[in-house]
Amino acid sequence: MSPRPRRSFTELVATLDDPEHAPKAARALGRTRDLAAIPTLLARYDLAVRAFDSWEWCGTIDGWMPETRSAFLRAQALRRAIVTALGDLGRPALEAALALPLGARPHPSDLVAIARRSGPTSVDVITRALGGRNAYEIKCNVRLLRDLGDPRAIPHLVPLLGHPASSVGGVVWETLVRLGRRDLDGLAALPESALDPLWKLALRARAGDRRMVPELLRICEAGEKGRSRNAALGALGHLRAAEGVPWLLRVLDEGAPDATVEIAVEALGKIGDPAAIGPLLRMLSHDPPSFGIDSEVQRVLRRLLRSPRPLLDAMANGLAPGRAARVLSFLSPIEDGDALAEALAHPAAEIREAAAMAAHHVEGRARRHALLPRLEARALEDGEPRVRRQAAYALGRLHVSSAVATLRRIQSDPDEHVREAATRALEWLAWRH
């Protein structure tokens, strides 16, 4: 049997109008390596995709009319075939696609697929398009490099960090971090003439380059102030470097500027070393610093503490109950049920309320059951309605069916909000059981 003759270029282009055979014709056009096919394929892509753009939000196509569903599936098959063909046509096809206005380009995921199929030179093609006509187009091209994931784009992206539009710098930074995780050596090799040393230090830290920890510790030991030390402290936090905890704690005691203290507190929270609990509680016990530092200290303590005990001890040494309550109410998880039970009986109403709010975060069924009598007592007998209300909520959140009788008694509480909490808690228990 003689082989079937190959169809000519003109025949293949004509076959693109045949819905059934169009995908096969598109792939065949890519294999011809004839660059004259590029405009035709891009135009056909536009027709295949744009007609159904507004339908994609529908999620599933199972409920569509049969003819609409069939047309959509044919269009998607043609779309995939055209992407394959454009990738086979290589660099010129990618250049032509990027030269189109943003609204007429292939979808970003399809552009990435074309670039990957085009070969290693696709990075050069996209980086040449980084100039763009406006900030939005530049960001679109940067995101293409991010999704392509080729670290060779790093040196081309660095100059855009100083772009007048701050949103461009943000997208570039995110892209550099992602690419740097694949090429830490590439980040380290960037010349300092191309990137501010402090930006370079922060970039390597965000990308996870732990080899720079000794360099960061040297900056701390040198006693440098200002931006250099702030950058080093922040980098120690990003790298979760426990070696830096002594230097971070020193910042809390030396009267450093508020910006430096806030960076050090945040870094201690990321590292998660329990050695920071005592110094942070001392900060919380003194006159409130700036709002930013105070809220950051509270947030980090919630992350580090696993027991209310240090808070109770700090209150005995002068910590204001209101500030302790803001930490206690969001404490999670709690591994010390006895200390929480003690907090439920504290003289300060805000501490009792906060302890009730945190009660459902106690870990372990046995600890929760042991806590139940204290909660029931608070829910029924506490003189403060806000404490009774939170105790009722806690009984429902603990999902202990034996609390039903107590909650039904609370439904006759003189305070409307307590009665409402009891009803809601009973609903939770009914749903759970």
C-alpha positions as CSV (number, residue, x, y, z in Angstrom):
1,M,0.0,0.0,0.0
2,S,1.4,3.4,-1.0
3,P,1.8,6.0,1.8
4,R,-0.9,8.6,1.9
5,P,0.4,11.9,0.5
6,R,1.1,14.7,2.9
7,R,-1.4,17.6,2.7
8,S,0.0,20.9,1.5
9,F,0.3,24.0,3.7
10,T,-2.8,25.5,2.0
11,E,-4.9,22.3,2.6
12,L,-3.9,22.3,6.3
13,V,-4.9,26.0,6.7
14,A,-8.3,25.2,5.0
15,T,-8.8,22.2,7.3
16,L,-8.7,24.5,10.3
17,D,-12.3,25.4,9.4
18,D,-13.4,21.8,9.9
19,P,-14.3,21.5,13.6
20,E,-13.7,17.7,13.6
21,H,-10.3,17.7,12.0
22,A,-9.0,21.2,13.0
23,P,-6.9,20.0,16.0
24,K,-5.0,17.5,13.8
25,A,-4.4,20.1,11.1
26,A,-3.1,22.6,13.7
27,R,-0.5,20.1,15.1
28,A,0.5,19.3,11.5
29,L,1.1,23.0,10.8
30,G,3.4,23.2,13.8
31,R,5.4,20.2,12.4
32,T,5.9,21.9,9.1
33,R,8.2,24.5,10.8
34,D,6.7,27.0,8.3
35,L,6.7,30.4,10.1
36,A,3.9,31.6,7.8
37,A,1.6,29.5,10.0
38,I,2.1,31.7,13.0
39,P,-0.4,34.5,12.2
40,T,-3.0,31.9,11.1
41,L,-2.7,29.9,14.3
42,L,-2.8,32.9,16.5
43,A,-6.0,34.1,14.8
44,R,-7.6,30.7,15.0
45,Y,-6.6,30.5,18.8
46,D,-8.5,33.8,19.3
47,L,-11.6,32.4,17.6
48,A,-11.4,29.1,19.5
49,V,-11.0,30.6,23.0
50,R,-12.7,34.0,23.1
51,A,-16.1,32.6,22.3
52,F,-16.1,30.6,25.5
53,D,-14.2,32.9,27.8
54,S,-17.4,34.0,29.6
55,W,-18.5,30.4,30.1
56,E,-15.5,29.2,32.0
57,W,-16.8,30.6,35.3
58,C,-19.6,28.1,35.2
59,G,-17.3,25.4,36.6
60,T,-18.8,22.2,35.3
61,I,-20.0,21.8,31.8
62,D,-22.2,18.7,32.6
63,G,-25.4,20.8,32.7
64,W,-24.9,22.5,29.4
65,M,-27.0,21.8,26.3
66,P,-25.4,18.9,24.3
67,E,-24.5,21.1,21.3
68,T,-22.9,23.8,23.5
69,R,-20.9,21.2,25.4
70,S,-19.7,19.6,22.2
71,A,-18.7,23.0,20.7
72,F,-16.8,23.9,23.9
73,L,-14.9,20.6,24.0
74,R,-14.0,21.0,20.3
75,A,-12.8,24.5,21.0
76,Q,-10.6,23.4,23.9
77,A,-9.1,20.5,21.8
78,L,-8.2,23.1,19.1
79,R,-6.8,25.4,21.7
80,R,-4.4,22.7,23.1
81,A,-3.4,21.7,19.5
82,I,-2.6,25.3,18.6
83,V,-0.5,25.8,21.8
84,T,1.5,22.7,20.9
85,A,1.9,23.9,17.3
86,L,3.1,27.4,18.4
87,G,5.6,25.7,20.7
88,D,6.9,23.6,17.9
89,L,7.4,26.7,15.8
90,G,9.7,28.0,18.5
91,R,11.0,31.4,19.3
92,P,9.3,33.3,16.4
93,A,5.9,32.1,17.6
94,L,6.5,33.2,21.1
95,E,7.8,36.6,19.9
96,A,4.7,37.0,17.8
97,A,2.4,36.1,20.7
98,L,4.1,38.6,23.1
99,A,3.9,41.3,20.5
100,L,0.1,41.2,20.5
101,P,-1.9,43.6,22.7
102,L,-2.7,42.1,26.1
103,G,-6.3,41.5,25.3
104,A,-5.4,39.5,22.2
105,R,-2.6,37.4,23.6
106,P,-3.0,33.7,24.4
107,H,-3.9,33.0,28.1
108,P,-0.9,33.2,30.4
109,S,-0.9,29.5,31.1
110,D,-0.8,28.9,27.4
111,L,2.0,31.3,26.9
112,V,4.0,29.5,29.5
113,A,3.3,26.2,27.7
114,I,4.5,27.7,24.4
115,A,7.6,29.1,26.1
116,R,8.5,25.7,27.6
117,R,8.0,23.9,24.3
118,S,10.0,26.6,22.5
119,G,13.2,25.8,24.4
120,P,15.7,27.6,26.6
121,T,15.8,30.8,24.4
122,S,12.2,31.6,25.5
123,V,13.6,33.3,28.6
124,D,15.5,35.8,26.4
125,V,12.3,36.4,24.4
126,I,10.2,37.3,27.5
127,T,12.9,39.3,29.2
128,R,13.2,41.5,26.1
129,A,9.5,42.2,26.5
130,L,9.9,43.4,30.1
131,G,10.0,47.0,28.9
132,G,6.3,46.9,28.2
133,R,4.0,49.7,27.2
134,N,2.7,50.3,30.7
135,A,3.0,48.9,34.3
136,Y,0.3,46.4,33.9
137,E,1.9,44.8,30.8
138,I,5.3,44.7,32.6
139,K,3.7,42.8,35.5
140,C,2.1,40.4,33.1
141,N,5.5,39.6,31.5
142,V,7.1,39.3,35.0
143,R,4.5,36.8,36.0
144,L,5.2,34.8,32.9
145,L,8.8,34.5,34.0
146,R,7.7,33.5,37.5
147,D,5.5,30.7,36.1
148,L,8.1,29.6,33.7
149,G,10.4,29.1,36.7
150,D,13.8,29.6,34.9
151,P,16.4,31.2,37.2
152,R,18.3,32.7,34.3
153,A,15.7,35.5,34.4
154,I,17.0,36.8,37.8
155,P,19.6,39.3,36.5
156,H,17.0,40.7,34.0
157,L,14.4,41.3,36.8
158,V,16.7,43.0,39.3
159,P,16.6,46.5,37.5
160,L,12.8,46.5,37.7
161,L,12.9,46.6,41.5
162,G,13.3,50.4,41.2
163,H,10.4,50.8,38.8
164,P,8.3,54.0,39.5
165,A,5.2,51.9,39.9
166,S,5.5,50.2,43.3
167,S,3.2,47.4,42.2
168,V,5.8,46.4,39.6
169,G,8.5,46.2,42.3
170,G,6.2,44.0,44.4
171,V,5.6,41.5,41.6
172,V,9.3,41.5,40.7
173,W,10.3,40.8,44.4
174,E,7.8,37.9,44.6
175,T,9.2,36.5,41.4
176,L,12.8,36.8,42.5
177,V,12.1,35.0,45.7
178,R,10.4,32.1,43.9
179,L,13.2,31.8,41.3
180,G,15.9,32.2,44.0
181,R,14.6,29.1,45.8
182,R,15.8,27.2,42.7
183,D,19.1,29.1,42.3
184,L,20.5,30.3,45.6
185,D,23.9,30.5,44.0
186,G,22.5,32.8,41.3
187,L,21.2,35.2,44.0
188,A,24.5,35.2,45.9
189,A,26.4,35.9,42.7
190,L,24.5,39.0,41.8
191,P,26.9,42.0,41.7
192,E,26.3,44.6,44.4
193,S,26.3,47.2,41.6
194,A,23.1,45.6,40.3
195,L,21.3,45.2,43.7
196,D,21.5,47.2,46.9
197,P,23.4,45.0,49.4
198,L,20.6,45.2,51.9
199,W,18.0,44.2,49.3
200,K,20.3,41.4,48.3
201,L,20.6,40.2,51.9
202,A,16.8,40.3,52.3
203,L,16.3,38.5,49.0
204,R,18.6,35.7,49.9
205,A,17.0,35.3,53.3
206,R,13.5,35.1,51.7
207,A,14.7,32.5,49.3
208,G,16.0,30.4,52.2
209,D,19.8,30.7,51.9
210,R,21.0,29.5,55.3
211,R,24.6,29.8,54.2
212,M,24.4,33.5,55.0
213,V,23.7,33.0,58.8
214,P,27.3,33.5,59.8
215,E,27.4,36.8,57.7
216,L,24.2,38.0,59.5
217,L,25.7,37.2,62.9
218,R,28.8,39.2,62.0
219,I,26.7,42.2,61.2
220,C,25.1,41.9,64.6
221,E,28.4,41.5,66.3
222,A,29.8,44.5,64.6
223,G,27.3,46.7,66.4
224,E,26.0,48.3,63.2
225,K,22.9,50.4,63.7
226,G,20.1,51.5,61.3
227,R,19.1,49.7,58.1
228,S,22.0,47.2,58.1
229,R,21.1,45.8,61.5
230,N,17.4,45.9,60.8
231,A,17.9,43.9,57.6
232,A,20.1,41.4,59.4
233,L,17.6,40.9,62.2
234,G,14.7,40.4,59.8
235,A,16.8,38.0,57.7
236,L,17.5,35.9,60.9
237,G,13.8,35.6,61.4
238,H,13.0,34.6,57.8
239,L,15.7,31.9,58.0
240,R,14.3,30.6,61.4
241,A,17.9,30.9,62.6
242,A,18.0,29.9,66.3
243,E,21.6,31.1,66.4
244,G,20.3,34.6,66.2
245,V,18.1,34.5,69.3
246,P,20.6,36.0,71.7
247,W,21.1,39.0,69.4
248,L,17.4,39.5,69.0
249,L,16.8,39.4,72.7
250,R,19.6,41.9,73.2
251,V,17.7,44.3,71.0
252,L,14.7,44.1,73.4
253,D,16.8,45.3,76.4
254,E,19.0,48.0,74.9
255,G,16.4,50.7,74.1
256,A,16.7,50.4,70.4
257,P,14.4,52.4,68.0
258,D,10.8,51.2,67.8
259,A,11.3,50.0,64.2
260,T,14.3,47.8,65.2
261,V,12.4,46.4,68.2
262,E,9.4,45.5,66.1
263,I,11.6,43.7,63.6
264,A,13.3,41.8,66.4
265,V,10.0,40.7,68.0
266,E,8.6,39.5,64.7
267,A,11.8,37.5,64.1
268,L,11.5,35.9,67.5
269,G,8.0,34.8,66.6
270,K,9.1,33.2,63.4
271,I,12.0,31.4,65.1
272,G,9.7,30.2,67.9
273,D,12.3,29.8,70.6
274,P,10.6,29.6,74.1
275,A,13.6,31.5,75.5
276,A,11.8,34.6,74.2
277,I,8.8,34.2,76.4
278,G,10.3,35.8,79.5
279,P,11.7,38.9,77.9
280,L,8.5,39.5,75.9
281,L,6.4,39.2,79.0
282,R,8.6,41.8,80.7
283,M,8.0,44.1,77.7
284,L,4.3,43.5,78.1
285,S,4.5,44.3,81.9
286,H,6.1,47.7,81.4
287,D,4.5,50.9,80.1
288,P,3.0,50.2,76.7
289,P,5.4,50.9,73.9
290,S,4.1,52.0,70.5
291,F,0.9,50.3,69.3
292,G,2.8,48.4,66.6
293,I,5.3,46.8,69.1
294,D,2.6,46.1,71.7
295,S,0.4,44.3,69.2
296,E,3.3,42.3,67.8
297,V,4.5,41.2,71.3
298,Q,1.0,40.0,72.0
299,R,0.8,38.1,68.7
300,V,4.1,36.4,69.2
301,L,3.3,35.4,72.8
302,R,0.1,33.7,71.5
303,R,2.3,31.7,69.2
304,L,4.9,30.8,71.8
305,L,2.8,30.1,74.9
306,R,1.3,26.7,75.5
307,S,0.1,27.4,79.1
308,P,-1.5,30.4,80.8
309,R,1.0,29.9,83.7
310,P,3.6,32.5,82.6
311,L,0.8,35.0,82.2
312,L,-0.5,34.4,85.7
313,D,3.0,34.7,87.1
314,A,3.6,37.9,85.1
315,M,0.3,39.4,86.5
316,A,1.6,38.6,90.0
317,N,4.7,40.8,89.1
318,G,2.7,43.7,87.7
319,L,1.3,42.8,84.3
320,A,-2.0,44.5,83.8
321,P,-4.9,42.0,83.6
322,G,-6.3,43.7,80.5
323,R,-3.1,43.2,78.5
324,A,-2.7,39.6,79.8
325,A,-6.3,38.9,78.8
326,R,-5.7,40.0,75.2
327,V,-3.0,37.2,74.9
328,L,-4.9,34.6,76.9
329,S,-8.2,34.8,75.0
330,F,-6.5,33.7,71.7
331,L,-4.1,31.2,73.2
332,S,-4.0,28.0,71.1
333,P,-3.2,25.2,71.7
334,I,-3.2,24.9,75.5
335,E,-1.4,22.0,77.1
336,D,-1.9,23.0,80.7
337,G,-5.5,22.6,81.8
338,D,-4.7,23.2,85.5
339,A,-3.4,26.7,84.8
340,L,-6.4,27.5,82.7
341,A,-8.7,26.3,85.5
342,E,-6.8,28.6,87.9
343,A,-7.3,31.5,85.4
344,L,-11.1,30.7,85.4
345,A,-11.1,31.6,89.1
346,H,-8.9,34.7,88.9
347,P,-10.2,37.8,90.7
348,A,-10.0,39.9,87.5
349,A,-13.2,39.5,85.4
350,E,-11.3,40.1,82.1
351,I,-9.0,37.1,82.9
352,R,-12.0,34.8,83.7
353,E,-13.6,35.9,80.5
354,A,-10.4,35.3,78.4
355,A,-9.9,31.9,80.0
356,A,-13.4,30.9,79.1
357,M,-12.9,32.1,75.5
358,A,-9.7,29.9,75.3
359,A,-11.1,26.8,77.0
360,H,-12.0,25.0,73.9
361,H,-8.3,25.1,72.8
362,V,-7.3,22.8,75.6
363,E,-5.7,19.7,74.1
364,G,-6.7,16.2,75.2
365,R,-10.1,14.8,76.1
366,A,-9.1,14.1,79.7
367,R,-8.0,17.7,80.3
368,R,-11.2,19.0,78.8
369,H,-13.4,16.8,81.0
370,A,-11.4,17.9,84.0
371,L,-12.1,21.5,83.1
372,L,-15.8,21.0,82.7
373,P,-16.9,21.5,86.4
374,R,-15.0,24.9,86.5
375,L,-16.7,26.1,83.3
376,E,-20.1,25.0,84.6
377,A,-19.5,26.9,87.8
378,R,-18.5,30.1,86.0
379,A,-21.4,29.8,83.6
380,L,-23.9,29.5,86.4
381,E,-22.5,31.5,89.3
382,D,-20.1,34.2,88.0
383,G,-21.2,37.7,88.9
384,E,-20.2,39.1,85.5
385,P,-22.6,38.4,82.6
386,R,-19.7,38.6,80.1
387,V,-17.9,35.7,81.9
388,R,-21.1,33.6,82.0
389,R,-21.7,34.2,78.3
390,Q,-18.2,33.1,77.3
391,A,-18.4,30.1,79.6
392,A,-21.7,29.0,77.9
393,Y,-20.1,29.3,74.5
394,A,-17.1,27.2,75.7
395,L,-19.4,24.4,77.0
396,G,-20.9,24.2,73.5
397,R,-17.5,24.4,71.7
398,L,-16.1,21.6,73.9
399,H,-18.8,19.3,72.4
400,V,-19.4,17.5,75.8
401,S,-22.9,16.1,75.8
402,S,-23.0,16.1,79.7
403,A,-23.1,19.9,79.5
404,V,-26.6,19.9,78.1
405,A,-28.3,20.1,81.5
406,T,-26.2,23.0,82.6
407,L,-26.9,24.9,79.3
408,R,-30.6,24.4,79.7
409,R,-30.4,26.0,83.2
410,I,-28.5,28.9,81.7
411,Q,-31.3,29.6,79.3
412,S,-33.2,31.1,82.2
413,D,-30.3,33.5,83.0
414,P,-31.4,37.1,83.7
415,D,-29.0,38.5,81.0
416,E,-30.3,38.3,77.4
417,H,-26.8,37.8,75.9
418,V,-26.1,34.9,78.2
419,R,-29.4,33.2,77.3
420,E,-28.6,33.7,73.6
421,A,-25.1,32.1,74.1
422,A,-26.7,29.1,75.9
423,T,-29.2,28.5,73.0
424,R,-26.4,28.7,70.5
425,A,-24.3,26.3,72.5
426,L,-27.1,23.8,72.6
427,E,-27.5,24.1,68.9
428,W,-23.8,23.2,68.4
429,L,-24.2,20.2,70.7
430,A,-27.3,19.0,68.9
431,W,-25.6,19.3,65.6
432,R,-22.5,17.5,66.8
433,H,-24.3,14.6,68.6
